[in-house]
Amino acid sequence: MFGSVIKKAKNKSQPLILLFTGGATGGHLYPAIAIAEEISNYATCQIAFAGSRKGIEAKIIPEKGYPFYSIWISGMHRKQIISNLLLPMKILISLFQAAGIIATFKPEIIVGTGGYVSWPVLTAGILLRKKIVIQEQNQFPGLVTRIIAPFADSVHISYKSSEKYFRKKSNLKVSGNPTRSDLENKKTEESYKYFQLDHNKHTLFIFGGSQGSLFINKIIIQYLPRLLEGTNVQILWATGEKWFEWIERETGKLSQVHIYPYIKEMGCAYSACDLLICRAGATTIAEITRLGIPTIFIPLSTSAADHQVYNARMLAEAGAAEMILENEVDNKLIRIVKDLLSDAERRKRIGRKAKSFSKPNAAEIIAKDILRR
């Protein structure tokens, strides 16, 4: 059946017009990019993205060569009530902006991958009777997904265990979380050269998501002498733009520590690392399971609906990762890091179990479904 869909899509006199929305963080954005790139392999398409001008998408999407439409929407600040006073106005204006984008670009299908930025675009699409496809990364679905799901043509979830959170089941599809195929195309030796790493040392890779993590940065600074003491380890560290200069000052001229504000070549970083410390965002989990990387998760304690703890616990209980809650770091971090760095077989075992959770063809599955709409 799919062969005929591809043939039809390629033979259309006009390109298939698709509008993607989702962002603010890489966890929502990169699955959208993976799906867009996969669809382009099969059909002649005209693709654009809608997002926040303050989100990561405003920088990444133009670099990828896609048209980008910005809307005013911002997220709710849970601890800053004053900052939320403009939110009702932002929501209303963003809804009108989204409707204008849809009227101008005229997409046949709107694909949403979550985050607050996707709500006005998807809502406007429903009101304008466009076909809607949603992709949800987390085990516990985000608020936008739960609101829009009953009106969507398809809802692609990453885990079967997420089905229980939806009242409407008929449009659910367990497809996995799309990841970039180029992550697997990096050789370790080339990656070591790229970051100027010593191939005789173990590499501990640390990052806190696309924007960095102040909590992880602080604990690594605090425990850095103990992490380096008595170990043949070097640290590759993506700090986030905001905290790079501070960490650069704190680490001084330590030859074992290689810091970057942001790492675009994540495939190289993953390839070079023996052990990873990171948050438990859904896209990070999809990437490390695809590659089978032994990981210590420190889930964000303030994530919406505690979804990072859900994500990390699912793997930890299967022996596919280690999880340390933020309030457990003092008692566990150094011991677990050193135990894993000194036990190659245990790292391999964790990596194999992690890989069993992978769905490397998720982008293909979703692309095929979109082309059937």
N, C-alpha and C positions, 0 to 999 in steps of 0.2 A: 504493500500500500504506500509506504513512504517514498518509494522510487517515483511513483506517479506524482506525488506532492512536490518533490524536488523538480521534476521535469516541468510541471505547471508553473512553479515559482520562477524558474529560470527563463521560461518562455513568455512571461508576462510582458506586455508592451510597455507597461509602466512599472517602476520599481515598487517593492513592498515598503510602505512607509511605517516606521516604528518609532515610538517615543518611549524612551527609558527614563525612569525616575527612581531615585534612591541615593542616599549619600549622607553627608555630614561626617561620616567616618569611612575608612577603607572597608570595614566589614560589610557595609551596605553597598558600597560602590563597586568593588572589584568583581562580585558575582554578576552584576549588571554588565560590566565590560566583557567578562568571559562569555556570557550569553550572546551579546551583540556580535562579538568576533566569530562565534560558532555559527550563528545564523548567516553571517556574510559568506561563510564557506559554501553554503548551499543555495543561496538565492541572491538575486540582484536587489539590493536594499537601499533605502534612504533612511539613515538612522540619526536621531538627535537625542540629547539628554536635557532634562530639566532638573534644576537643583538650586541650592542656596549659594549665593555669591561668596559667603563666608565659609562654606564647607570645602573639604578636600577636593570635591568634584569640580569646583571652579578652576582649579589648577590642572588637575589630571586630565579631564575630558578634552580641553583644547589641545593638550600635548598629544593626545591620541588621534587628533584630527577630526573629531566629531563636533558638529554645531552644538553650542551650549546656550540654553535659555535660563536666566536666573529669576528666582522669585524671592519675595521678602521674608518668607516664613523663618522662624527660629524655634528652637526647642524651649520647653518649659524649664525654668531654673527652680529646682526643688527647694533650695535653701535661700533663694533671693526673691522674696515676694514682690519687692518693688520692680524688679526687672520683668515681672510678668504682667505689669499693668497694660502694656501695649499689645499683649498677646491676642486679645479678641480682635483688635483692629488688624493686626498682622494676618490672622487667619482669614478674615473676610477679604482683605485686599489680595492676599495670595491666591485665594480661590478665583477671584476675577482675573488675576494675572495668568493663572493656569488655563482658564477658559480661553483667554486670548491667544495663548501659545497653541492650544489645540486647534482653534479656529484658523490660525495662520499656517501652521505646519501640516494640518489635516492628516494625522496618523490614522492608520487602519486599526492598529493594536497599540495599547499602552501597557508597558511592562514595568511593574513596581517591585523594588527589592528592599523596601523598608526604610525606616528612619522617618522622622517627623516631616522631612521635606517631601516625601512621596504622598502624604495625605491629600493636600489640595489638588495635586495633579490627578490622582486616581479618582477623587471625588468629582472633580469637574468632568473627567472622562465618563464616569457613570451617568452623570446628569446629561451629557451630550451623546449618550448611547454608543459609546465606543466599546470595543472588545477589551477586556481587562484580564491580564495574566499577572499573578503575584508569585514571587519566590521568597520563601522564608528561610533564614539561615539557622535560627536558634531552636533548641529543643523545646523551650517554652516560647510560643509565638509572641511577637511584638504587638503592641497596641494597634498600630495601623493595620497590620495583617488581620487581627481579630475583628476590627471594625469593617474592613472592606471585603473580607472573604465571602460573605453570603452573596455579594453582588458580582463576584468575579467569575469569569468563564473557567479559569483553572487556577488552583492554588497549589504550588509545588512546595512541599515540605522536605526538610532534610532528614528527618527521622520518623519512623513509623510510630514511635511512642508519642509523637505530637498530635496524632489524630484525635485523642481524647479531649483536646482543648477546643475542638470545633463542633458546633451544633450541626452544621451542614456538612455531610461527608461526601456527597456525590461528585463534587468538583475537586476533591483532594487527590494529589498524586505524590507518592514518595519517590523523589528524584535525586536527593542528595544536594550538596551545596557546591555550586560551580567554582572551579579554581582555574588559574591560568596554566595552560599546558606548558608554557616555557619554563615553569619552575623545575621541570624534570630534565631540562637540556643543559645543565651546568655540570662540568667535570670538577672534581675536588681540587686537582692541581691548579687548574685555571682560577678557581675561586680563591685559593690561598694566595696566588700572585695578585689577584685583583685587590685584596685587602692587605697585602704585604704581611701575611701571617707565616709563622714558623711551622712547617709540616711535621716537625718533631714534637710538637706540643699538642695537648688536648685543647680544643676550642670550645669555650662556653659562650654561647650566643645569648644576648639579653636584649629584649625589646618590649615596649609597652603598648604596642599598637601604632597606628599611623601617626598619632599625635604625641606618642610617648606617655610615660606614666610617672608622675611625681613620686608616688609611693614606692614603686620599684627602684627608681633612681636613688631615693634616700636610703633604702635598705642596702643597696649594693655599695653605696659610698660608705655606709656604716660598717659593713662587714668585709669590705675589700681587702684589708690586710690579712684577715683570716682565710678568705677565699684563695688568696695567692700563696699563703704560707704552707710549705710542705707539699705543694702540688705542682705538677708539670703542666700548668694551665695558662692559656692566654684568653683574654676576654675581648669579644667583638660586641660592641654595645651601641645600639641605636637609641639615643637619648630623647629624641623629640627636639624640634627647633627651639622651643621655649627654654629648655634647660641645658642646652649644649655648652654654652660659655661657662656656666657655673661648674659643670662636671669637668670641663677641660681644665679649669683652674684647680679643682680638687684632686684630679688624678695626676697633675703635674707632668712629669716626663717618664712615667712608668712605661717601660718598653713592652710590658705584657698586656697593656690595655690599649685597644684600638677603638676610638669613639667616633661616631658619626651622628649628625643631627637627624638624618633620615636616610634610609637605605632603599634606593629604587630597585637595585638588583637583588631582590630577595632570594631568587633562585641560587645565586652565588653564596649568599649568607647561609642558607639552609644546607647547601652542599658542603660547606666548610665546617659546620658545627658538629661536635660530638654530643653536646647536651644543650638544651634550650631552656631558658627561664622566660616566661611571658605571661600575659593575661590570657583569659579563656574566651575571647571573642569567637564567634562562630566561624568566621572566615579563616582565622588563624588555625582553628581546630581542623577545618577542612584541608588546609594546606599541609599541616604537619602529619595528618593521617594519610594523605595522598603519598607523602614522601617517607613515612615511617620513621619519624624523628623522635628519639626519646626526650620527653619534655617534663618539666616541673611547672605546673600551672599555679599562679597566684591570682585567683579570680578577683575581679573588681567587686568590692563589698557593696558599692552603691549602684551597681548596674540595675537597669529597669527590671522589676519582677525577679531580681536575683538570677537572671538568666545565665550569667557567667559561671555561677556555682553549679547550676543544673548541667551546663555543658561539661565542665571539668569533672564533676562527680561521676558522670556517665562513663567516662574513660577510666578514671581512677579505680572505680569499682570493678572494672574488667581487667585491671592490671596493664592497661594500655598507656598509663601516664602516672605521674605523682601529682598530688594536689596539696597545697599548703594554703590554708586560709590566712587572711591578713593578720589576725590575732594570734596565729601560731608560728609566725616567721621566726621569732626569737628562739624558740625551742627546737625548730626543725631544719631551718634552711641550710646551715653549714653542714650538719650531719648528712642530710640527704644528698647535697651536691657532692661532697667528698666521697660518700659511699658509691654513688653512680659513676663518678669519674674514675674510680679505682676498680670498677667491675664492668669490663667490656661485654661480657656475656649477658649480664643483666640489662645493659643498655640495648643490646641486640634483641633480647626477648621482648622488652617494652616496645621497641620499634616495630617488631613483627605484629604484635597485638594491635598497636595503633593502626597499622596499615589495613588490618581486617575491617576497620570502620570506614574505609575510604570508598567513595563512589567517584572515580576519576572521570566517568563519562556523564556526569550530571549536566554539564552545559549542553552536550549533544541531545540528551533526553528532553530537556526543556526547549531547545531549539526546534526539535521535531514537533513538539506539541504546539508551539507557537505557529509554525508553518501549516498546521492542520486547522487553525482557527478559521 
